[in-house]
């Protein structure tokens, strides 16, 4: 049953992706939008192949860990509709915290930065994966197993919500009215990929935007501040190794600087942009400067 469910998901989504990406490419071409470039699209494909391959390799271990903790569940939902509804919301809540840590701890930002390093924003950027995230992502889902959700169901609902997460990587869809209040939308996610100071580290939810509204990471798209995609310092390369490891290289360079142990630990576990000498700025520091 589980294999059939996942096979059905793949068979259903593959033509959907092909249609919507094809439509976006056509729309971009006809309206001279330049959403796509050959090199950018190939880079997105390369990064998602790396991520998907690693995901397949560690999948069995992740499932074993989640099933192990499932043995110690302290509650259970017997109603099928309620089970899947709660799992959907709970998984998105845990993903929000995974995503937030990826943005606020440089060690994990070094993994996640590959998803943000594109200066383009289109549906294929949704596939531009954080290559090494499968090595630790499942840890955030352990509480779900303790709440009585099976490992295979947790992994399935994550895969299903990723479909939605991919489809909101587009500039072709404007704001969506009342939906903007509780769902992540293309407008919200354009903000998330912005390098503008006011947009940094905002809108972390994959399916629901309510977590950002609750925990202070929400930012609406401002028509007077057009989104500039990419990083505050773009990598300007399609080198296959540098795309994956450039932030790790940056960490090692910072660790070589003469600085006390606390500072060196901050270069690893502190927020991206932190520096002991003020030579670089975190997103919070940049916002404070902008607000003066």
N, C-alpha and C positions, 0 to 999 in steps of 0.2 A: 504493500500500500504506500509506504513512504517513498520508494523508488518511483512508483507510478506518479505520485504527487509532484515530485521534483522534475520528472521527465515532462509532465504536462506543463509545468511552469516554464520550462525552457522552450518547449514547442510553441507555447502561446506568446511568449515575450519576443522571441527572435524575429518573427515577421512584424511585430509592432515596432521594434527598434528600427528595422529596415525601412519601414514606411515613414515613420516620423523623422528619422535622420535624412532620408531622401527628400522628404517634403521641405525640411529646413534648408537643405543645400539648394534646392530649387528656388525657394523663397529668397534666399540670400543672393543667388545669382541673378534672378529676375529684377530684384530691387537694389542691386549693387551694394549690398550690405557688408560683404567681405567677412562673413562670420567664420569662414573656414580657410585654412591653408593646408597644403599637402603635408608639409613638415610637421605642423601642429597635430594634424589628425594621425599621422604615423606614430608620433610620440605618444599620443593617447592610447593607441592600440598596443604599442610596445609595453607601456606601463601596466595596462590591464592584463596582458598575457603573463607578465611576471607575477602580479598579484594573484591571478586565478590559479596559476601553477602552484604557488606556495600554499594557497588555500586548500587545494586538493591534497597536497602532501601532508598537511597538519590536521586535516579534517577529522581523521579517525581519533587522534589524540584529544582534540577539542571535545568530541562527542563522548569519549570515555570519561573525561573530567566532569562534564555536565551531568552525565548519568551517575557518576559516583556521588555527587552532591545531591542528586535527586533522591537517593536512598534515605536521606535525612530530612526530607520535606516535612514541614510542620503544618501544612494545610493542603487542601486539594479542592479543585472545582469540578464538579461532576457534570454540570450542564454544559453541553458542547458549545453553544452559542456564546455563553458567558466566558467560557474557557478561552476561546480564540479572541474575543473582544478585549478581555483583560490582558492577555498576552501581547496583543498588538500595542496597546497603550503602554504597558509596563516595559516592553522591549524598547520602544521609542524613547521612553524616559531614561533607561540605562544607556542607550546610545547617545543621548544628549550629554551625559556626563563623560562618556568615553571621548566624544568629540571635543568637549570643553577642555579636558585634560590635554588632549592632543594639541590644543592651541595655547595653553598656558604653561606647559612644561616643555622646555626645549628638547629634552631627550626624546619625547614623543612627537614634538613638532618636526624633528629631523626625519621622522617617518612620514608624517602627514603632509609635509610641505610639498611633496611631489604633486599632490592633488591641486595645489594652489599656484604652482609655478607657471601655468599657462597664461599667456597674455591675451588669449582668446577665450570666448565663452560661448559654447555651443553644446549640443547634446553629447558629442563624443567626449567632452571634458568630464561628463558624468562617469565615464569609464576610466578616467585617468586616476588610477587607484593609488592609495597609500600602500606601497608594495609590501612592507613588513607588518602591517597591522594584523593579519591573521595570526601572528605569533602570540598576541596578547589580548585580542579583542574578546575572546571567550571568557576572560576573567570577569569582565563587567556583567556577564550574563549568569554567573554563578548564583546570585540572589534569586534569579527567576527559577532556577532549578529547585532551590530551597522553598520556593513558594508553590511548588507542585507542578511545574511545567517540565515536560520531557525534553531532553536534550535535542532530539531530532526535530521537535516542534519549534523550539527556540531558534534553531538554525534555519528552519524553513521560513519562519515569519521574518527573520532578518533578511533572507534572500528576497522575499516578497516585497518588503518595504524598500529594499534597494531599488526596485523597479521604479517606484514613485520618486525616489531620490535622484535617479538618473534623469527622469523626464522633466524635472524642474530646472535643469541646466539649459536654459534657452533665453535668448533675448527677443524671441518672436512673439511672446505672450506678455501682455501688459498686466496691470493690476486687476484683481478678480473680486473686487467688492467685499462683501461680508465674509467671504472665505478667508480673506487676509487676516481675520481676527484669530482664527484657531488652526489653520493649516499652513504648513510651509508652502510657499508658492514660488514661481519663477522670480517674481519681484524681490521676495525675501532672500532668495538664494543668490541673486545677482549682487545684493549687498554683501552677502557672506564671502563672495569671491573678490570683493573690491579691495584695492590697496589704499583707497582714500582713508585718511586718518579716522574720520567718524565711523567708517564701516569696518575697521579692523576688529576681528574676534567677535563678530555679531552673528545672530541668527543660526544657532547650532543645530536646531531640531531637524530631523530628516523628514518626518511626516507631519508632526504637529509643531506649531510655533508657540504654543501656550507655555512651554518650558522656558523659552527665552523671555516671554513677558513676565513670568513668575520670578525668574532668577536674575533679571537685570541685564540680559545680553541681547535684548531686542533693539533693532534699528530699522525704521521704515526707509524705503528708497526715496531719496529726495531728488525731485526733478531739477533742482538748482545745483545739484552736486552729482554730475554724471559719473557713473561707476567707471573707475579705471581698473582693469583686471590685471591680476598678477601679484607680485610681491612688492614690498617697499623698495627692495633692491633686486631687480630681476636678474636671472642667471644668464640670459642671453646666449644660450647654447642648447644644441640638441644632442650633445655628446651623451651616449647611453649610460655611461657610468656617472657622469657629473649630474645628470638629471635625478639620479637616485641618491647619490652620496654627497652632494654639494654641502648640505647643512652639517653632516657629520664631519666633513673636512673643516668647516668653520668652527665647530666645537673644538676639534683638536688644535687648531691654530690659537684659539682663545686660551686653551689650557696651557699653552707654552708661555703665555705672558707672565711676567713676574708679578705674582699676586698671592695673598694669603689663602690658606686652604678653604676657608668659607667662600671666598670669591670663586675659586675653582669649582666648588660644588654648585654654586649658583649658575655658573656657565653651563652646567649639565642639567640641573633640576629647576633652575629659575625660569622666568618667562623669556620667550624669544626677544632679543634686543637688549637684554640686561647687560650692563657693563660696569665694572668696578671703578672705572675712571670717567664715566659719562661720555665716552666716545660714541656710544650707540644708545638708542632709546627704545623702551618697551612701548607697546600700544597705549598703555595707560599714561605713560609720561608724555607721549606725543599728543594725546588728547588734552592733557592739562595745559600744554604749551599752546594748543590751538584755541583753548577757551580763555586765555589771558587777554 
